[in-house]
Amino acid sequence: MKEDYLRIRMSKRRMDKLRLYSQMKDTTMTHVVENWIDSLKIPENGNSDAG
């Protein structure tokens, strides 16, 4: 699997929250973000009014 990189800016408060959450779950911040992305629901039928 080829890996890509994501670089984002966020407030120190959010960064600290992410860091604390990942420590509490005994996982990495990357894993927390990947799990969140995987949980996103994408409509299968492309339910959009733009077309």
Backbone bond lengths (Angstrom), bond angles and torsions (degrees), N, CA, C in turn:
res aa  C-N    CA-C-N  psi(-1)  N-CA   C-N-CA  omega(-1)  CA-C   N-CA-C  phi
1 M - - - 1.456 - - 1.522 109.07 -
2 K 1.316 115.60 127.68 1.451 120.75 175.68 1.522 108.99 -80.20
3 E 1.306 116.30 133.66 1.458 120.14 -179.59 1.514 110.42 -103.01
4 D 1.317 115.78 144.32 1.451 123.42 174.62 1.513 108.22 -112.96
5 Y 1.300 115.59 171.91 1.451 120.69 -179.16 1.512 109.90 -120.50
6 L 1.312 115.38 146.78 1.454 122.59 177.18 1.519 107.30 -126.49
7 R 1.307 115.84 126.87 1.461 120.24 177.86 1.524 107.30 -122.52
8 I 1.321 115.64 121.41 1.461 119.81 -178.43 1.529 110.11 -129.21
9 R 1.306 114.12 158.35 1.464 120.35 173.88 1.514 107.82 -104.98
10 M 1.320 115.43 138.96 1.459 120.19 175.24 1.517 108.93 -150.70
11 S 1.302 114.87 164.07 1.460 119.71 -179.69 1.526 109.91 -68.16
12 K 1.307 115.48 157.28 1.459 121.12 177.31 1.520 110.05 -60.56
13 R 1.314 117.31 -36.69 1.463 121.85 179.26 1.526 110.45 -60.69
14 R 1.318 116.94 -45.67 1.468 120.02 179.66 1.528 111.27 -68.01
15 M 1.309 115.89 -39.97 1.463 119.37 178.76 1.527 110.52 -62.41
16 D 1.307 116.03 -43.82 1.472 120.28 178.47 1.533 110.76 -63.38
17 K 1.318 116.15 -38.28 1.464 120.69 178.93 1.530 110.57 -65.04
18 L 1.322 116.87 -44.43 1.458 121.32 177.49 1.524 111.03 -62.60
19 R 1.301 116.24 -43.68 1.470 121.14 179.51 1.531 110.88 -62.17
20 L 1.332 116.60 -45.38 1.461 121.25 179.84 1.525 110.96 -64.45
21 Y 1.335 116.59 -44.05 1.460 120.64 179.89 1.528 110.71 -60.63
22 S 1.311 116.84 -45.40 1.459 119.46 -179.16 1.523 111.36 -65.24
23 Q 1.316 117.63 -35.37 1.465 120.57 176.16 1.527 110.68 -66.46
24 M 1.323 116.55 -42.01 1.464 120.54 179.72 1.528 111.02 -63.23
25 K 1.333 116.84 -35.79 1.461 121.86 -179.56 1.523 112.22 -88.72
26 D 1.317 116.83 -1.10 1.464 123.29 -179.26 1.529 111.35 53.72
27 T 1.325 114.51 51.77 1.456 121.37 178.98 1.527 108.48 -143.76
28 T 1.314 116.43 179.32 1.460 119.83 -179.96 1.527 110.57 -90.98
29 M 1.308 116.01 160.48 1.459 120.36 175.65 1.525 109.55 -64.50
30 T 1.318 117.30 -36.22 1.461 121.16 177.04 1.519 110.37 -58.87
31 H 1.320 116.61 -44.99 1.463 120.84 -179.01 1.537 110.83 -64.22
32 V 1.315 117.27 -38.83 1.466 121.01 177.98 1.529 109.85 -61.75
33 V 1.329 117.05 -46.32 1.461 121.03 -179.27 1.531 110.55 -66.74
34 E 1.329 117.47 -42.72 1.461 120.66 178.71 1.530 111.19 -61.40
35 N 1.322 117.16 -41.60 1.465 120.31 178.35 1.521 111.29 -63.77
36 W 1.325 116.42 -39.24 1.460 120.07 178.21 1.534 110.10 -64.23
37 I 1.330 117.01 -44.94 1.463 120.68 178.87 1.522 110.32 -60.90
38 D 1.326 116.83 -43.59 1.461 120.95 179.85 1.531 112.26 -63.39
39 S 1.315 117.50 -25.26 1.464 120.88 -178.58 1.529 112.78 -82.34
40 L 1.323 118.36 -10.28 1.462 121.48 -179.46 1.520 110.26 -65.84
41 K 1.306 116.02 134.35 1.461 121.78 179.76 1.525 109.03 -94.63
42 I 1.323 115.05 123.24 1.462 121.28 178.54 1.527 107.42 -110.31
43 P 1.338 118.09 124.51 1.463 120.04 179.37 1.526 110.66 -59.89
44 E 1.313 117.07 133.53 1.458 122.20 -177.72 1.529 112.24 -76.43
45 N 1.310 117.11 -33.01 1.473 119.67 -175.26 1.526 112.72 -91.79
46 G 1.330 118.52 8.48 1.438 120.29 -179.67 1.508 112.63 60.24
47 N 1.323 116.77 42.99 1.444 124.31 -176.23 1.528 110.56 -61.94
48 S 1.325 116.02 84.25 1.456 121.34 -177.45 1.534 109.67 -130.75
49 D 1.301 116.18 143.73 1.458 120.90 178.69 1.537 111.70 -89.93
50 A 1.337 116.84 1.79 1.458 120.93 -173.94 1.540 112.27 -79.79
51 G 1.294 119.59 -2.40 1.447 118.43 -174.24 1.453 113.27 -117.77
